[in-house]
Amino acid sequence: MRAWLLFFLLVIGLITLSPYSILAKETNAVINKHDQTTILSDSDTYDGRKELTLGLRIKLDPKWHTYWINPGDAGEPASVFVTVNDDPKAQEGKIEWPSPEPLSENGLMSYIYKGDVILPFKMSVPQDQMNKSLKLKLKARWLVCADVCIPEEGEFALELPQGKASESKEAVLIQQALSQKPQPSPWDVHITPIGELWIQNGKINPLHMTHAWFMPEKSGMIDQVAPQTVMIKPGLLTLGLKPLHQLDASKPLGGILAIQDEHQKIKHFSVQASVASLPTSAKQPTGLFILIGSAFLGGILLNLMPCVFPVIAMKLLSLSRIGQDHITMRYKSSFAYTAGILCSFVAMALAFVGLRWIGSQFGWGFQFQSVGFVVLLCWLLFVIALNFLGVFNVQLSLNSVSLNNKTIGYISDFFTGLLAVLVATPCTAPFMGIAIAGALNAPLWISILIFIGMGLGLALPYVLFACIPSFARILPRPGLWMDILKQFLAFPLLLSCLWLAWVVYQHQQPMSFLILLTGFVGLGFIAWGIGLIQQLYMQGTYRIFRNFIGVLILLIIGLLGGGFYFFVHDDPTLSIASIKEDAIPFSEQKLEELRREHKPVFINMTASWCLTCMVNDKVALSSEKVQKAFKNHHITYMVGDWTQYDKSIGDFLKAHGREGVPLYIYYPAEGKPKILPQILTPQIVIDYLFDPKR
């Protein structure tokens, strides 16, 4: 009896150790250094079904992973081949891929699984084998990676005796893996030809959706590591992707859309995004009259922003000049000034729409990201300041009855309006954010209307002072005080030159900065020379000397022009403005990592040419009270410097409904992000950090 028992146990042991036999419905494991792999079955028996569901189970060591159907920029997906009852022809198992997680490292994006991974797959039973017991032989290949990648493979055997369906104890594991597949999308999903994935549906609510990202099922379709800028509004979700080539309108873009809710839970949806342009109605969620009204109020408040102080100084001089003139002349002066502002804003609208049409993503104040523009504007204000100080004289007076002088005065008013817009664009006043975002994402005619509204707001204060008699009577009669005021108002212009020179310095281009400073000397000589020629001409003397000075002026103009052409450029030679010691540079990937770890983050989108940004930084963000709050509550302070153009920052601004800086966002450890006002105080920042009602 004992001999028979020992023989039975020996047979059982041999069967168990055989790589091609199994009594349970999980095969023997293929054991490797960093993983062990088996095949699961959802049934203990085979009941004649046409299709079977099995599972490839890979138990990975910590810090190791395997790959999704689209492994990303590197990797390889798993595969399984099955033969039934020694059929010489093997079939490939159709893997039902669960939703992966993205992994971004070393500039590459991968889509991975970690831990105990089960990849369910389906196989078909040949017609002539459907009434028999099944002996399955399976061969699988998979890749495991950490710091290095190791290709693995294994052979497995599985027997399913014929009989009534009987669920195996491993079936629950397979069903759990199947439940992790992405759900069919409840919405129609589209993508624009330039790569903006969008959904328009009344159930989309930014209160319940805080973030989203897309994982393509095929590699080579989009730049997988590029930041994906998300914007969620009531009824509209857009996600900015970067296609690697022109999208085929006849072929939808397949993949998984992951959406994170306010509780940090993530749902995955299987989508097939058809190529279609974003509807105009989706681009205009805010009413046109609200946008124009916001633009008008923002334009009025723009007069109070520090960027426009030098132009206000120029208009104060203009008011002193026309205060005693006939009402008709004041009307014409204010009309010319307003026309200059409106022409500049309309040209800006055309430029923005044109740049967006060709694919560029420039935002409000983009011209200050060009060193060449800043240098030229700085020189222009310097020349005007020298004129105000009397170094040379340009007659713009309207006091004369001369038609020529009147015409010159109106031209001066027109160009003052143009200049007002040029120096105003680094600033963003309250109400302007929504208006600018609406204008830059609207059809051309709507953009023009919104910018015209902003221009009318900017011009309104001067028009009121110039055209209302009670205001004009406040000003004293012309006299010596006008010359003194003119000279005094040169100093706000010189302060503006100092600010613009600092902006050039922040671009970290030594040659551009040297050319700027050299230009001050050259322009100073040119202004002095012109003034001297004017004096000698009035006296009718020293004609040869006047000609000599004129030749020197032309030579200096040529030298400055040559230096500007050859040495002033927009390519940075060093890094942009340095980040504070207590802050880290903005990175979309780093932000995502911190949010997944439920760490609070405060983002400051700024630029050295944005005076509002600089004031907020000095008064509020750098204050001891705010910095102490950041440190005590372990809030990561992240700074995005837009002094020079950075597409990732531009995309981030656009995703949050802004087209320019400043932008301040606080991401708490739990809950939805909070966008702070554009004008800050320490108490405002503290309130947004800790007041749950904000």
Solvent accessible surface area in square Angstrom, and as a share of the most:
residue,aa,sasa,rsa
1,M,194,0.87
2,R,203,0.74
3,A,75,0.58
4,W,185,0.65
5,L,102,0.51
6,L,122,0.61
7,F,121,0.50
8,F,118,0.49
9,L,100,0.50
10,L,109,0.54
11,V,51,0.29
12,I,60,0.30
13,G,30,0.28
14,L,109,0.54
15,I,61,0.31
16,T,73,0.43
17,L,142,0.71
18,S,32,0.20
19,P,80,0.50
20,Y,106,0.40
21,S,32,0.21
22,I,20,0.10
23,L,122,0.61
24,A,52,0.40
25,K,16,0.07
26,E,41,0.19
27,T,8,0.05
28,N,53,0.27
29,A,41,0.32
30,V,38,0.22
31,I,128,0.65
32,N,42,0.22
33,K,173,0.73
34,H,34,0.15
35,D,6,0.03
36,Q,73,0.33
37,T,0,0.00
38,T,14,0.08
39,I,0,0.00
40,L,0,0.00
41,S,1,0.01
42,D,22,0.11
43,S,6,0.04
44,D,49,0.26
45,T,25,0.15
46,Y,0,0.00
47,D,59,0.31
48,G,25,0.24
49,R,79,0.29
50,K,110,0.47
51,E,83,0.37
52,L,3,0.01
53,T,15,0.09
54,L,1,0.01
55,G,0,0.00
56,L,0,0.00
57,R,31,0.11
58,I,0,0.00
59,K,77,0.32
60,L,17,0.08
61,D,56,0.29
62,P,118,0.74
63,K,182,0.77
64,W,28,0.10
65,H,13,0.06
66,T,0,0.00
67,Y,8,0.03
68,W,7,0.03
69,I,77,0.39
70,N,3,0.01
71,P,19,0.12
72,G,8,0.07
73,D,64,0.33
74,A,50,0.39
75,G,35,0.33
76,E,97,0.44
77,P,45,0.29
78,A,5,0.04
79,S,26,0.17
80,V,0,0.00
81,F,72,0.30
82,V,1,0.00
83,T,30,0.18
84,V,3,0.02
85,N,38,0.20
86,D,106,0.55
87,D,47,0.24
88,P,136,0.86
89,K,166,0.70
90,A,51,0.40
91,Q,51,0.23
92,E,107,0.48
93,G,5,0.05
94,K,141,0.60
95,I,20,0.10
96,E,23,0.10
97,W,36,0.13
98,P,6,0.04
99,S,21,0.14
100,P,6,0.04
101,E,76,0.34
102,P,28,0.18
103,L,50,0.25
104,S,43,0.28
105,E,85,0.38
106,N,145,0.74
107,G,56,0.54
108,L,84,0.42
109,M,27,0.12
110,S,15,0.09
111,Y,3,0.01
112,I,3,0.01
113,Y,17,0.07
114,K,109,0.46
115,G,36,0.34
116,D,78,0.41
117,V,8,0.05
118,I,20,0.10
119,L,0,0.00
120,P,0,0.00
121,F,0,0.00
122,K,54,0.23
123,M,3,0.01
124,S,50,0.32
125,V,1,0.00
126,P,39,0.24
127,Q,140,0.62
128,D,100,0.52
129,Q,26,0.12
130,M,33,0.15
131,N,124,0.63
132,K,100,0.42
133,S,54,0.35
134,L,1,0.01
135,K,121,0.51
136,L,2,0.01
137,K,101,0.43
138,L,3,0.02
139,K,71,0.30
140,A,0,0.00
141,R,107,0.39
142,W,7,0.03
143,L,18,0.09
144,V,0,0.00
145,C,2,0.01
146,A,33,0.25
147,D,149,0.77
148,V,92,0.53
149,C,71,0.42
150,I,56,0.28
151,P,105,0.66
152,E,23,0.10
153,E,95,0.43
154,G,8,0.08
155,E,86,0.38
156,F,4,0.02
157,A,5,0.04
158,L,0,0.00
159,E,67,0.30
160,L,2,0.01
161,P,68,0.43
162,Q,100,0.45
163,G,28,0.27
164,K,182,0.77
165,A,60,0.46
166,S,45,0.29
167,E,138,0.62
168,S,5,0.03
169,K,165,0.70
170,E,9,0.04
171,A,3,0.02
172,V,101,0.58
173,L,47,0.24
174,I,0,0.00
175,Q,95,0.42
176,Q,104,0.46
177,A,5,0.04
178,L,39,0.20
179,S,87,0.56
180,Q,98,0.43
181,K,70,0.30
182,P,23,0.14
183,Q,95,0.42
184,P,116,0.73
185,S,29,0.19
186,P,87,0.55
187,W,29,0.10
188,D,113,0.59
189,V,9,0.05
190,H,45,0.20
191,I,0,0.00
192,T,10,0.06
193,P,57,0.36
194,I,123,0.62
195,G,2,0.02
196,E,35,0.16
197,L,0,0.00
198,W,16,0.06
199,I,1,0.00
200,Q,84,0.37
201,N,49,0.25
202,G,79,0.76
203,K,170,0.72
204,I,3,0.02
205,N,49,0.25
206,P,39,0.25
207,L,95,0.47
208,H,101,0.45
209,M,23,0.10
210,T,16,0.09
211,H,13,0.06
212,A,0,0.00
213,W,39,0.14
214,F,2,0.01
215,M,1,0.00
216,P,0,0.00
217,E,64,0.29
218,K,134,0.57
219,S,65,0.42
220,G,40,0.39
221,M,50,0.22
222,I,3,0.01
223,D,34,0.18
224,Q,8,0.04
225,V,38,0.22
226,A,18,0.14
227,P,44,0.28
228,Q,26,0.12
229,T,20,0.12
230,V,20,0.12
231,M,35,0.16
232,I,27,0.14
233,K,58,0.25
234,P,109,0.68
235,G,15,0.15
236,L,9,0.04
237,L,1,0.00
238,T,4,0.03
239,L,0,0.00
240,G,21,0.20
241,L,15,0.07
242,K,100,0.42
243,P,32,0.20
244,L,101,0.50
245,H,96,0.43
246,Q,138,0.61
247,L,13,0.07
248,D,69,0.35
249,A,81,0.63
250,S,92,0.60
251,K,138,0.59
252,P,68,0.43
253,L,7,0.03
254,G,7,0.07
255,G,4,0.04
256,I,5,0.03
257,L,0,0.00
258,A,0,0.00
259,I,11,0.06
260,Q,13,0.06
261,D,32,0.16
262,E,43,0.19
263,H,123,0.55
264,Q,31,0.14
265,K,138,0.58
266,I,69,0.35
267,K,119,0.50
268,H,43,0.19
269,F,18,0.07
270,S,48,0.31
271,V,4,0.02
272,Q,102,0.45
273,A,0,0.00
274,S,47,0.30
275,V,31,0.18
276,A,35,0.27
277,S,80,0.51
278,L,19,0.10
279,P,44,0.28
280,T,75,0.44
281,S,78,0.51
282,A,4,0.03
283,K,80,0.34
284,Q,38,0.17
285,P,73,0.46
286,T,38,0.22
287,G,38,0.37
288,L,50,0.25
289,F,178,0.74
290,I,106,0.54
291,L,3,0.02
292,I,43,0.22
293,G,32,0.30
294,S,14,0.09
295,A,0,0.00
296,F,69,0.29
297,L,81,0.40
298,G,0,0.00
299,G,0,0.00
300,I,49,0.25
301,L,52,0.26
302,L,0,0.00
303,N,19,0.10
304,L,129,0.64
305,M,17,0.08
306,P,41,0.26
307,C,1,0.01
308,V,3,0.01
309,F,105,0.44
310,P,4,0.02
311,V,1,0.00
312,I,56,0.28
313,A,5,0.04
314,M,24,0.11
315,K,12,0.05
316,L,87,0.43
317,L,22,0.11
318,S,4,0.03
319,L,19,0.10
320,S,4,0.03
321,R,28,0.10
322,I,1,0.00
323,G,6,0.05
324,Q,72,0.32
325,D,23,0.12
326,H,119,0.53
327,I,49,0.25
328,T,60,0.35
329,M,31,0.14
330,R,17,0.06
331,Y,111,0.42
332,K,104,0.44
333,S,0,0.00
334,S,4,0.03
335,F,152,0.63
336,A,12,0.10
337,Y,7,0.02
338,T,19,0.11
339,A,26,0.20
340,G,0,0.00
341,I,0,0.00
342,L,40,0.20
343,C,66,0.39
344,S,14,0.09
345,F,1,0.00
346,V,41,0.23
347,A,58,0.45
348,M,20,0.09
349,A,0,0.00
350,L,88,0.44
351,A,42,0.32
352,F,2,0.01
353,V,40,0.23
354,G,34,0.32
355,L,42,0.21
356,R,39,0.14
357,W,212,0.75
358,I,116,0.59
359,G,43,0.41
360,S,31,0.20
361,Q,31,0.14
362,F,51,0.21
363,G,3,0.03
364,W,3,0.01
365,G,0,0.00
366,F,46,0.19
367,Q,21,0.09
368,F,0,0.00
369,Q,15,0.07
370,S,32,0.21
371,V,1,0.00
372,G,12,0.12
373,F,47,0.20
374,V,0,0.00
375,V,0,0.00
376,L,93,0.46
377,L,6,0.03
378,C,0,0.00
379,W,23,0.08
380,L,80,0.40
381,L,0,0.00
382,F,32,0.13
383,V,45,0.26
384,I,30,0.15
385,A,0,0.00
386,L,19,0.09
387,N,14,0.07
388,F,16,0.07
389,L,61,0.30
390,G,56,0.54
391,V,51,0.29
392,F,17,0.07
393,N,67,0.34
394,V,71,0.41
395,Q,105,0.47
396,L,58,0.29
397,S,29,0.19
398,L,1,0.00
399,N,76,0.39
400,S,40,0.26
401,V,134,0.77
402,S,44,0.29
403,L,141,0.70
404,N,98,0.50
405,N,36,0.18
406,K,53,0.23
407,T,63,0.37
408,I,56,0.28
409,G,0,0.00
410,Y,46,0.18
411,I,87,0.44
412,S,20,0.13
413,D,2,0.01
414,F,60,0.25
415,F,117,0.49
416,T,12,0.07
417,G,0,0.00
418,L,42,0.21
419,L,9,0.04
420,A,0,0.00
421,V,0,0.00
422,L,56,0.28
423,V,0,0.00
424,A,1,0.01
425,T,1,0.01
426,P,1,0.00
427,C,0,0.00
428,T,4,0.03
429,A,0,0.00
430,P,48,0.30
431,F,105,0.44
432,M,0,0.00
433,G,8,0.08
434,I,80,0.41
435,A,0,0.00
436,I,3,0.02
437,A,15,0.11
438,G,13,0.13
439,A,0,0.00
440,L,10,0.05
441,N,44,0.23
442,A,13,0.10
443,P,43,0.27
444,L,74,0.37
445,W,149,0.52
446,I,13,0.07
447,S,0,0.00
448,I,39,0.20
449,L,70,0.35
450,I,0,0.00
451,F,0,0.00
452,I,49,0.25
453,G,4,0.04
454,M,0,0.00
455,G,0,0.00
456,L,78,0.39
457,G,0,0.00
458,L,1,0.01
459,A,2,0.01
460,L,56,0.28
461,P,41,0.26
462,Y,13,0.05
463,V,41,0.23
464,L,71,0.36
465,F,95,0.39
466,A,1,0.01
467,C,24,0.15
468,I,64,0.32
469,P,66,0.42
470,S,58,0.37
471,F,69,0.29
472,A,5,0.04
473,R,178,0.65
474,I,124,0.63
475,L,50,0.25
476,P,76,0.48
477,R,184,0.67
478,P,65,0.41
479,G,40,0.39
480,L,132,0.66
481,W,74,0.26
482,M,26,0.12
483,D,78,0.40
484,I,105,0.53
485,L,45,0.23
486,K,49,0.21
487,Q,86,0.38
488,F,128,0.53
489,L,10,0.05
490,A,0,0.00
491,F,108,0.45
492,P,35,0.22
493,L,0,0.00
494,L,51,0.25
495,L,121,0.60
496,S,10,0.06
497,C,6,0.04
498,L,121,0.60
499,W,30,0.11
500,L,0,0.00
501,A,11,0.08
502,W,99,0.35
503,V,0,0.00
504,V,0,0.00
505,Y,114,0.43
506,Q,25,0.11
507,H,1,0.00
508,Q,50,0.22
509,Q,5,0.02
510,P,87,0.54
511,M,79,0.35
512,S,0,0.00
513,F,56,0.23
514,L,98,0.49
515,I,21,0.11
516,L,0,0.00
517,L,74,0.37
518,T,65,0.38
519,G,0,0.00
520,F,40,0.17
521,V,113,0.65
522,G,9,0.09
523,L,24,0.12
524,G,22,0.21
525,F,63,0.26
526,I,17,0.08
527,A,3,0.02
528,W,125,0.44
529,G,0,0.00
530,I,61,0.31
531,G,4,0.04
532,L,37,0.18
533,I,43,0.22
534,Q,64,0.29
535,Q,107,0.48
536,L,18,0.09
537,Y,148,0.56
538,M,162,0.72
539,Q,124,0.55
540,G,60,0.58
541,T,57,0.33
542,Y,151,0.57
543,R,176,0.64
544,I,148,0.75
545,F,86,0.36
546,R,37,0.13
547,N,89,0.46
548,F,114,0.47
549,I,6,0.03
550,G,21,0.20
551,V,94,0.54
552,L,50,0.25
553,I,15,0.07
554,L,125,0.62
555,L,102,0.51
556,I,34,0.17
557,I,89,0.45
558,G,47,0.45
559,L,120,0.60
560,L,20,0.10
561,G,41,0.39
562,G,25,0.24
563,G,12,0.11
564,F,48,0.20
565,Y,170,0.65
566,F,147,0.61
567,F,91,0.38
568,V,16,0.09
569,H,72,0.32
570,D,73,0.38
571,D,101,0.53
572,P,72,0.45
573,T,81,0.47
574,L,109,0.54
575,S,89,0.57
576,I,55,0.28
577,A,13,0.10
578,S,105,0.68
579,I,51,0.26
580,K,79,0.34
581,E,185,0.83
582,D,77,0.40
583,A,12,0.09
584,I,56,0.29
585,P,85,0.53
586,F,25,0.10
587,S,38,0.25
588,E,17,0.07
589,Q,68,0.30
590,K,74,0.31
591,L,3,0.01
592,E,29,0.13
593,E,71,0.32
594,L,10,0.05
595,R,28,0.10
596,R,129,0.47
597,E,85,0.38
598,H,80,0.36
599,K,95,0.40
600,P,22,0.14
601,V,0,0.00
602,F,0,0.00
603,I,0,0.00
604,N,5,0.02
605,M,0,0.00
606,T,14,0.08
607,A,1,0.00
608,S,4,0.03
609,W,2,0.01
610,C,0,0.00
611,L,34,0.17
612,T,4,0.02
613,C,2,0.01
614,M,55,0.25
615,V,78,0.45
616,N,4,0.02
617,D,27,0.14
618,K,159,0.68
619,V,77,0.44
620,A,0,0.00
621,L,1,0.01
622,S,44,0.28
623,S,23,0.15
624,E,146,0.65
625,K,101,0.43
626,V,0,0.00
627,Q,39,0.17
628,K,122,0.52
629,A,9,0.07
630,F,9,0.04
631,K,161,0.68
632,N,84,0.43
633,H,96,0.43
634,H,151,0.67
635,I,11,0.05
636,T,32,0.19
637,Y,7,0.03
638,M,0,0.00
639,V,13,0.08
640,G,1,0.01
641,D,12,0.06
642,W,2,0.01
643,T,0,0.00
644,Q,16,0.07
645,Y,84,0.32
646,D,51,0.26
647,K,96,0.41
648,S,34,0.22
649,I,6,0.03
650,G,8,0.08
651,D,19,0.10
652,F,5,0.02
653,L,1,0.01
654,K,50,0.21
655,A,11,0.08
656,H,49,0.22
657,G,23,0.22
658,R,35,0.13
659,E,8,0.03
660,G,6,0.06
661,V,2,0.01
662,P,0,0.00
663,L,0,0.00
664,Y,2,0.01
665,I,0,0.00
666,Y,13,0.05
667,Y,8,0.03
668,P,30,0.19
669,A,37,0.28
670,E,109,0.49
671,G,28,0.27
672,K,96,0.41
673,P,39,0.25
674,K,33,0.14
675,I,74,0.38
676,L,3,0.01
677,P,52,0.33
678,Q,16,0.07
679,I,78,0.40
680,L,6,0.03
681,T,58,0.34
682,P,34,0.21
683,Q,88,0.39
684,I,47,0.24
685,V,0,0.00
686,I,27,0.14
687,D,36,0.19
688,Y,31,0.12
689,L,10,0.05
690,F,84,0.35
691,D,47,0.24
692,P,123,0.77
693,K,186,0.79
694,R,124,0.45
